[in-house]
Amino acid sequence: MIFSRSSQRGFSLATTLVLVTLVGGIASALIILSNNQMSVDQKTRDKVRATYIAEAGVEYLAHVLRRAHADNRNLTMPTASSGETITVDGNVLECRDYKSAFTLSDGSIGLSPAEPPVPDGVAEAIFTEIQIDNQRIQLSGERFLEKPPPVPSDPNYDPLERQTTTIMYSLIAELRYQPRTQLSTDSVDQSLRRTTLTSLGRVVRVMEFKITPIFDKFAFWDGDLEILPGPKAIFNGRIHTNKNLYIGAGGGLDINTDYIRANGDMYRHRLDNPSGSAWAEVTIRDPYADPYAAQGQLGPDSSKWVWDPKYESKNDYNTSWDMDANWLSNVADPALAGKIKNNDNESSQKLQLQPPAKETSIDVNGFYHENADIVIVDTKVYQRQGSDLVDITSTLPAGTVADGSVFDAREDANGDPNASGNGTAVPTTVIDMGKLQTGSGFPANGVIYAYRTKTKAASGGDPRVIEGVQLVNGKTLANDLTFVTNGPVYVQGDYNVDIPADASAGTPANPRKGAAIMGDAVNLLSNGWDGSKTKSSSPPAAKETTYNFALVTGNTPTDLDQKYKYSGGLENLPRFHENWGGVKCNYQGALMCLWKSTIATGRWGKDKVYSPPNRNWDFDARFGDPDATAKPPMFPQTVSIDRTTYVEGYPTSDE
């Protein structure tokens, strides 16, 4: 068959058109497939990004709740079933109480929805909204179970958590996208916009908030803890720091516990002087069945303390420590005294405990100021009656409160941390605790808050104003008492002492009460203090004095950039101002350093301030005993978190 040239051209054109159509179809399919894949990839990226943002939101809400509980913010008992708002770390939380409570067989409190809402003040839902990476995140938390502290009769009783209350929360973070018409271009990322009210990223976590009274430990530090006593010292009770532990001794140190925890690392030297010479023996033990039992001072004939690595082994607390051979013996070569290693078990050893913050607890308008039944301002005494503070000064014995002064050789009026130890006279409100108690000035709820109107933080003025409170005649207390001030407090003479019965005088025994003193700095003045100390005089001679109270305060931390480097350590958390050489300072309580001092900021180590006492110090075992009746009212508390169930989801339905 013979084809004409025109036929050939037609066939070629048709073939070309078919090929072009085929290639075009394939290209279009590839483009559509590529676009679909890009859309899927974009959605996947959006979901992953949204999930990570939501997870960050859950962690942020956990932080806010941990801070709220540590600061005693009243999240669990709203005043109205319709809800109330509080502010925590700048975040406005809406709290609603809409569940009813029931008691489980183990004593725990369970919660179930109630219709209509039951304002029983037991449970709440918490709502807030934040922005992360320019995304609006809705946060909510529901408390659904509260476990009370275990009791010794419980077969699962654990003495390590005998005062811990556990609150279970379900925390939810969710990204919600609004229609474009409702969005503002300056607050929402373009890449995650959607045209429907759809939730793309959602994270749910169930967390255990463990809330423990802070006084179950002999020493608690929120920063680096340094222990370096000069004279021989014996300390009894648990020790915890949220950062590093630096430990040594001048004349020897015995610690009667094996509960020593550092959220950071442990070092066998001073923070500011790793090659120092304070390498006397440090010994640690706990030969007793109960780690809270304070056994008092040990005499010189006591047997050598030994480390028992098996104690508390059921919780794997001590079995993983790699102890430097020099830890329990004299260190001949400082180069060998380095870091005390923790090989594993980080979750058990490195525990972060959130304590209350100074500005929300002891500062003016903080928790204790707002809740104290007695408030003392300068030389006026006010009693809380309902929502009002009523001046009751005229009803108290003459001299209950007065203006006074303490010469503090550690402080300097202008607040210069490098100033020589010339000192300054600190104006004080002198409170006669005996007269306050015999009148109507003892608080019904056991909390007194006192402050001077001229006292302000170091950043509040130049020169800085330093004023304080002076407690006298506090040898016996009428009842359990927590005394709080935002500035320095000077405790003069015996405070809260056990008084035995005197049959000849016909007087009954007067045991010490549960007592605490909180302030920017806590200073101890002995029974020998007569107020004669001046700028030019040497420290006056101290007399043996006994103090029984828990101490919550701040400190000036070690600063490697300053001339005076050392903080003074645990042994100088209570500040001294006399010549205590060879004189006993008898102290029983608990030592808590929760913040950096902002008013009494004079550094440790200046001349003519003091000489150290013989520290006869002990943990007050009643603070760790859930059955003890004598405890400071309104205990500060610490909070830790255990993260349990984790769920992430991608809801797709429009709402």
C-alpha positions in Angstrom: 0.0 0.0 0.0 1.3 3.4 -0.9 0.7 6.3 1.5 0.7 9.8 0.3 3.0 12.4 1.9 -0.1 14.2 3.3 -1.3 11.0 4.9 2.0 10.5 6.5 1.9 14.0 7.9 -1.6 13.4 9.3 -0.5 10.2 11.0 2.5 11.8 12.5 0.5 14.7 13.8 -2.1 12.3 15.4 0.7 10.3 17.0 2.3 13.4 18.3 -1.0 14.6 19.7 -1.5 11.3 21.4 2.0 11.3 22.9 1.6 14.9 24.0 -1.8 14.1 25.6 -0.3 11.1 27.3 2.7 12.9 28.6 0.5 15.8 29.7 -1.7 13.4 31.6 1.2 11.8 33.2 2.7 15.2 34.1 -0.7 16.4 35.4 -1.0 13.2 37.5 2.5 13.7 38.8 1.8 17.3 39.7 -1.5 16.3 41.4 0.3 13.5 43.3 3.1 15.8 44.2 0.7 18.5 45.4 -1.2 15.9 47.4 2.0 14.6 48.9 3.1 18.2 49.7 -0.2 18.8 51.3 0.1 15.6 53.3 3.6 16.4 54.3 2.6 19.9 55.3 -0.2 18.6 57.4 2.1 16.1 59.0 4.6 18.8 59.7 1.8 20.9 61.1 0.6 18.1 63.3 4.1 17.3 64.6 4.8 21.0 65.3 1.5 21.5 66.9 2.0 18.4 69.1 5.4 19.6 70.3 3.9 23.0 71.0 1.0 21.4 72.9 3.5 19.3 74.9 5.4 22.4 75.8 2.1 23.9 77.0 1.5 20.9 79.2 4.9 21.2 80.8 4.3 24.9 81.3 1.0 24.3 83.0 2.7 21.7 85.2 5.3 24.4 86.2 2.5 26.9 87.0 0.7 24.3 89.2 3.9 23.3 91.0 4.7 26.9 91.8 1.1 27.5 92.9 1.1 24.6 95.3 4.5 25.5 96.7 3.4 29.1 97.3 0.2 27.8 99.1 -2.0 29.3 96.5 -5.6 28.1 97.1 -6.2 26.1 94.0 -8.2 23.4 95.6 -10.9 25.3 97.4 -12.6 28.0 95.2 -14.9 30.3 97.1 -17.7 29.9 94.6 -18.9 27.1 92.4 -19.0 29.5 89.4 -15.2 29.9 89.6 -12.7 32.4 90.6 -9.4 33.7 89.1 -6.0 33.8 90.6 -2.6 34.9 89.1 0.4 32.6 89.3 3.7 33.7 87.7 1.8 36.3 85.7 -0.7 33.7 84.4 -4.4 34.2 85.1 -6.0 30.9 86.1 -9.7 30.3 86.2 -10.5 27.8 89.0 -13.9 26.0 89.0 -15.2 23.7 91.6 -17.7 21.4 89.9 -17.1 17.9 91.3 -18.3 16.0 94.3 -16.0 14.1 96.6 -16.1 10.6 98.0 -13.7 8.7 100.2 -12.1 5.6 99.0 -11.3 2.5 101.1 -7.6 3.6 101.5 -8.6 7.1 102.7 -7.9 8.8 99.3 -10.4 11.4 98.1 -12.0 10.5 94.7 -13.9 13.0 92.6 -16.8 12.6 90.3 -18.9 15.1 88.2 -21.9 16.5 90.0 -25.0 18.0 88.4 -25.7 20.6 89.4 -22.2 21.7 90.5 -21.6 21.0 94.1 -19.5 23.8 95.8 -17.9 21.5 98.3 -14.5 23.1 97.9 -12.7 19.8 97.3 -11.9 19.7 93.5 -11.5 22.1 90.7 -10.8 22.5 87.0 -8.2 25.0 86.0 -8.2 26.9 82.7 -5.8 29.4 81.1 -4.4 30.4 77.7 -0.9 31.1 76.7 1.1 31.7 73.6 4.0 29.6 72.5 5.8 30.2 69.2 3.0 32.7 68.2 0.4 30.0 68.8 -2.5 30.3 71.1 -2.6 27.3 73.4 -5.7 26.4 75.6 -4.6 24.8 78.8 -6.7 22.9 81.4 -6.1 20.7 84.3 -8.5 18.6 86.3 -7.6 17.2 89.8 -9.3 13.8 90.1 -7.6 12.1 93.0 -6.0 13.2 96.3 -4.0 10.7 98.4 -3.4 11.7 102.0 -0.1 11.0 103.7 0.3 7.4 104.7 0.0 6.4 108.4 2.2 3.9 110.2 -0.7 1.4 110.5 -0.8 1.2 106.7 0.8 -2.1 105.5 2.4 -0.1 102.6 3.6 2.6 104.9 6.9 4.2 103.7 8.7 6.4 106.2 10.4 8.2 103.3 7.0 9.6 102.2 5.2 9.7 105.5 4.1 13.3 105.2 3.6 13.5 101.5 0.2 14.3 100.0 -0.2 13.2 96.3 -2.6 15.1 94.0 -3.3 13.5 90.6 -4.0 15.9 87.7 -5.0 15.4 84.2 -3.4 18.2 82.2 -4.5 19.0 78.6 -2.9 21.4 76.1 -4.7 22.0 72.8 -4.1 24.2 69.8 -7.4 25.5 68.3 -7.6 27.2 64.9 -10.3 29.9 64.3 -11.7 31.0 60.9 -9.5 33.5 59.1 -11.9 36.3 59.7 -11.4 35.9 63.4 -7.6 35.8 63.3 -5.2 38.7 63.8 -2.1 38.5 61.6 0.1 39.6 64.5 -0.7 36.7 66.8 -1.1 33.6 64.8 1.4 31.9 62.5 0.3 31.8 58.8 1.6 28.3 58.3 -0.9 26.8 60.8 -4.0 28.7 59.9 -7.2 26.8 59.1 -10.6 27.9 57.9 -12.5 25.7 60.4 -12.6 25.7 64.2 -10.5 22.5 64.3 -8.1 21.3 67.0 -4.9 20.0 65.3 -2.5 19.4 68.2 -3.6 17.9 71.5 -1.5 16.5 74.4 -2.8 14.9 77.6 -0.7 14.0 80.6 -1.5 12.6 83.9 0.9 13.8 86.6 1.4 13.2 90.3 2.1 16.3 92.3 3.8 15.2 95.5 3.4 17.9 98.2 5.6 17.5 101.3 6.0 19.8 104.3 9.4 21.3 104.0 10.3 20.7 107.7 10.8 17.0 107.3 14.5 17.7 106.6 17.2 19.1 108.9 18.6 21.2 106.0 17.0 22.2 102.7 18.7 24.5 100.2 17.2 25.8 97.0 20.7 26.7 95.7 24.2 25.4 96.1 24.6 24.0 99.7 28.0 24.4 101.3 28.8 22.7 104.6 32.2 23.6 106.1 32.0 24.1 109.9 35.2 25.2 111.7 34.8 23.6 115.2 33.8 20.0 115.4 30.1 19.7 114.5 27.4 17.0 114.7 24.3 17.4 112.5 21.2 15.1 112.7 18.6 14.7 110.0 18.0 14.7 106.3 19.8 17.0 103.9 18.6 18.1 100.5 19.8 20.7 98.0 18.3 21.5 94.6 21.8 22.2 93.2 25.3 21.1 94.1 26.6 20.0 97.5 30.0 21.1 98.7 31.1 19.5 102.0 34.1 19.6 104.2 35.1 20.3 107.8 37.7 22.1 109.8 37.5 20.2 113.1 35.4 17.2 111.9 31.8 16.7 110.8 29.4 13.9 111.7 26.1 13.6 110.0 23.5 11.4 111.5 21.6 10.3 108.4 22.1 8.6 105.1 19.5 10.7 103.4 21.7 13.2 101.6 20.4 14.3 98.3 21.8 16.8 95.7 19.9 17.5 92.5 23.2 18.5 91.1 26.6 17.0 92.0 28.5 16.4 95.3 32.0 17.7 95.9 34.4 17.1 98.8 35.7 20.7 98.9 34.6 24.4 99.1 32.9 25.9 96.1 35.3 28.8 96.0 38.4 26.9 97.0 38.7 23.4 95.6 42.3 23.0 96.9 41.6 24.3 100.5 42.9 22.8 103.7 39.6 21.9 105.5 40.0 18.2 105.1 39.1 16.9 108.5 37.1 13.7 108.7 33.5 13.7 107.5 31.5 10.7 108.6 27.9 9.7 107.8 25.6 7.1 109.3 22.1 6.0 109.9 22.1 2.9 112.1 18.5 3.4 113.2 15.4 2.0 111.7 13.8 5.4 111.4 15.7 8.0 109.4 13.7 10.8 111.1 14.9 9.8 114.6 17.2 12.5 115.9 19.5 10.9 118.5 21.1 14.0 119.9 24.7 14.7 120.4 27.2 11.9 120.6 29.9 11.9 123.2 33.6 11.6 122.6 33.5 7.8 123.4 31.0 7.0 120.7 31.9 4.4 118.2 33.0 5.4 114.8 30.2 6.1 112.4 29.9 3.8 109.4 28.2 4.0 106.1 25.4 1.4 105.6 24.9 1.1 101.8 22.0 -1.3 102.3 19.7 1.1 104.2 16.8 2.3 102.0 18.0 -0.1 99.3 14.4 -1.0 98.5 14.2 2.5 96.9 17.7 2.2 95.4 18.8 5.4 97.1 22.3 4.5 98.1 23.3 1.4 96.2 24.4 3.4 93.1 26.8 5.8 94.8 30.4 5.6 93.7 32.0 6.9 96.9 35.4 8.4 96.7 37.7 6.6 99.1 38.5 9.9 100.7 34.9 10.7 101.4 34.8 9.0 104.8 38.4 9.6 105.8 41.1 12.3 106.1 42.2 13.6 102.7 46.0 13.8 102.5 46.1 14.9 98.9 43.5 17.6 98.0 43.8 16.6 94.4 42.1 13.3 95.3 39.1 15.0 96.9 36.9 15.7 94.0 33.5 15.0 92.8 31.4 12.3 94.4 30.0 10.4 91.5 26.5 9.1 90.9 26.7 6.5 88.2 23.0 5.8 87.6 19.6 6.0 89.2 19.3 9.7 88.3 15.6 9.8 88.9 15.9 8.8 92.5 19.0 10.8 93.4 18.5 14.0 91.4 15.2 15.2 92.7 14.1 18.8 92.1 11.8 20.1 94.9 10.0 23.3 94.3 9.9 25.5 97.5 7.8 28.6 98.0 9.1 31.9 96.6 10.0 34.8 98.8 7.8 37.4 97.0 4.7 35.2 97.3 5.3 33.9 100.8 7.1 36.2 103.3 7.0 39.6 101.4 4.4 42.2 102.2 1.1 41.1 100.6 2.4 37.6 100.4 0.8 34.4 101.7 1.7 34.9 105.4 0.9 38.6 105.5 -2.5 37.9 104.0 -3.3 35.0 106.4 -1.7 36.1 109.7 -4.2 36.7 112.5 -1.7 39.2 114.1 0.0 41.8 111.9 2.6 44.2 113.5 3.5 47.3 111.5 6.3 49.3 113.1 5.0 49.7 116.7 1.3 49.0 116.0 -0.3 45.7 116.5 -3.4 44.7 114.4 -5.7 41.8 114.8 -7.5 40.2 111.9 -11.3 40.3 112.5 -13.0 39.0 109.4 -11.6 40.8 106.5 -10.5 43.8 108.6 -7.3 44.5 110.6 -8.2 46.2 113.8 -5.6 48.1 115.9 -5.4 46.4 119.3 -2.1 48.1 120.5 -3.8 50.0 123.3 -5.2 46.8 124.8 -1.8 45.2 125.2 0.5 45.6 128.2 2.8 48.6 128.1 6.1 47.9 126.3 4.7 45.0 124.2 6.1 46.7 121.1 8.7 49.5 120.9 11.3 51.0 118.7 14.8 49.7 119.2 18.2 49.1 117.5 20.7 46.4 116.9 24.3 47.2 115.8 25.0 44.7 113.0 28.7 44.6 112.1 28.0 42.4 109.1 25.7 44.9 107.4 26.5 48.3 105.8 24.0 51.1 105.3 24.7 51.5 101.6 24.5 47.8 100.8 28.0 47.6 99.3 28.9 43.9 99.3 32.6 44.8 99.3 32.4 47.3 102.2 34.7 46.7 105.2 33.0 45.4 108.3 32.2 48.7 109.8 28.6 47.8 110.3 25.5 49.8 110.9 22.8 50.3 113.5 19.7 48.6 112.3 16.4 50.1 113.5 14.1 47.4 114.9 10.6 46.8 116.2 11.3 45.2 119.6 8.5 42.7 120.3 8.2 41.3 123.9 6.8 37.9 123.2 5.9 37.3 126.9 3.7 40.5 127.0 2.3 39.8 123.6 1.0 36.4 124.8 -0.4 37.6 128.1 -2.5 40.2 126.3 -4.8 39.6 123.4 -1.9 39.5 120.9 -1.5 35.8 120.4 -2.8 34.8 117.0 -5.8 32.4 116.9 -4.3 30.6 113.8 -0.7 30.7 115.2 0.7 33.1 112.6 2.2 36.6 113.3 3.5 38.8 110.5 5.6 41.9 111.3 7.4 44.5 109.1 8.9 48.0 109.1 7.4 50.4 106.6 10.8 51.8 105.7 12.3 48.4 104.9 12.7 47.8 101.2 14.8 45.6 98.9 18.3 46.5 97.9 17.1 47.7 94.5 14.5 49.9 96.0 16.7 52.8 97.1 20.2 54.2 97.3 21.3 54.2 100.1 19.4 51.0 100.9 17.2 51.0 104.0 17.8 48.2 106.4 15.3 47.8 109.3 14.2 44.7 111.1 12.4 43.0 114.0 13.8 42.0 117.4 12.2 39.2 119.4 12.8 39.2 123.2 11.4 37.3 126.2 10.4 34.4 124.1 11.6 31.6 126.4 8.2 30.1 126.5 5.4 30.2 124.0 1.7 29.9 124.7 1.1 27.7 121.7 2.5 26.6 118.4 3.7 29.8 116.5 5.0 30.8 113.1 6.6 34.2 113.1 7.2 35.9 109.7 8.8 39.1 108.6 10.0 40.4 105.2 13.3 41.8 106.7 15.9 40.6 109.1 14.9 39.2 112.5 17.0 39.2 115.6 16.1 36.5 118.2 17.5 37.6 121.5 17.9 35.0 124.3 16.3 31.6 124.9 13.4 30.9 122.6 10.8 28.2 123.0 12.5 26.2 125.7 11.4 23.0 127.5 10.6 24.0 131.1 10.4 21.0 133.5 8.0 20.8 136.3 9.1 22.3 139.7 7.4 20.4 142.5 8.8 22.8 145.2 7.3 25.8 143.4 4.2 23.9 142.4 4.6 24.8 138.7 3.8 22.3 136.0 6.0 21.4 133.1 5.8 23.7 130.1 7.1 21.8 127.0 8.4 23.6 123.9 5.9 24.3 121.2 6.0 23.8 117.4 7.7 27.0 116.3 9.1 28.6 113.1 10.7 31.9 112.3 10.9 33.1 108.7 12.7 36.2 107.5 15.1 37.7 104.9 17.8 36.9 107.5 17.6 35.2 110.9 20.1 36.4 113.5 20.8 34.8 116.9 21.6 37.0 119.9 22.6 35.1 123.1 21.4 35.5 126.7 24.5 37.7 127.2 23.4 40.4 124.6 23.1 43.8 126.3 23.0 46.1 123.2 26.4 47.6 124.0 28.1 46.6 120.7 29.3 49.6 118.6 31.3 50.2 115.5 34.5 50.5 117.4 34.0 47.7 119.9 34.8 44.0 119.7 32.0 41.4 119.7 30.6 41.1 123.2 30.9 37.8 125.1 28.0 35.4 124.5 26.4 33.1 127.0 24.9 29.7 126.4 21.5 30.0 124.8 18.9 27.6 123.6 16.7 28.0 120.5 14.0 25.6 119.4 12.4 26.6 116.1 12.4 25.9 112.4 14.3 28.5 110.5 13.3 29.7 107.0 15.5 32.4 105.5 17.8 33.6 102.8 21.5 34.0 102.4 24.2 35.8 100.4 25.4 32.9 98.1 29.1 32.4 97.3 30.1 34.8 94.6 33.4 34.0 92.9 33.6 37.6 91.5 33.5 39.3 94.8 36.2 39.8 97.4 34.2 37.9 100.1 33.5 34.6 98.3 32.1 32.2 100.8 28.4 32.3 101.7 29.1 31.1 105.3 27.5 27.8 104.6 25.0 25.8 106.5 26.8 26.5 109.7 26.3 30.2 109.4 22.7 30.3 108.0 21.7 31.6 111.5 23.8 34.7 111.8 25.9 35.4 114.9 27.1 38.8 116.3 29.0 37.9 119.5 32.1 36.1 120.7 30.8 32.6 121.1 34.2 31.0 121.4 33.8 27.8 123.6 30.1 28.7 124.3 27.3 26.3 123.3 24.6 27.4 120.9 21.9 24.8 121.5 19.6 24.6 118.5 16.9 22.2 117.6 14.7 22.6 114.6 15.3 22.7 110.8 17.4 24.9 108.6 15.8 26.1 105.3 17.5 28.5 102.8 15.0 29.2 100.1 16.2 32.4 98.5 18.9 35.1 98.2 18.6 37.8 100.8 17.4 41.1 99.4 17.5 43.3 102.5 20.2 42.0 104.8 22.7 41.5 102.1 25.9 41.9 104.1 28.4 39.2 103.2 29.9 36.6 105.6 33.5 36.9 106.5 33.9 40.5 107.7 36.0 41.5 110.7 34.7 42.1 114.2 31.4 40.4 113.6 31.5 37.2 115.7 33.5 34.1 116.6 31.8 30.8 116.1 30.0 28.8 118.9 30.1 25.2 119.8 27.2 24.1 117.6 25.0 21.7 119.5 22.5 21.4 116.8 19.8 18.8 116.2 16.8 18.1 114.0 13.5 18.4 115.8 12.1 14.9 115.2 8.5 16.1 115.7 8.7 17.9 112.4 9.1 14.6 110.7 6.5 12.8 112.8 3.0 12.8 111.3 1.5 11.9 114.7 3.3 14.8 116.6 0.9 17.5 117.7 3.5 20.3 118.1 4.3 21.7 114.7 4.6 25.2 113.3 1.3 26.4 111.8 1.0 26.8 108.0 4.1 24.7 107.1 5.8 25.8 104.0 5.8 23.0 101.5 7.8 21.6 98.6 6.4 20.0 95.4 7.8 17.4 93.1 6.2 15.9 89.9 6.0 12.4 88.6 5.0 12.2 85.0 2.8 9.2 84.3 0.4 8.6 81.4 1.1 10.5 78.2 -1.3 10.7 75.2 -1.1 12.8 72.1 -4.0 13.1 69.6 -5.0 14.9 66.5 -8.8 15.6 66.6 -10.1 16.3 63.1 -13.8 17.0 63.6 -15.0 20.5 63.3 -16.5 21.9 66.5 
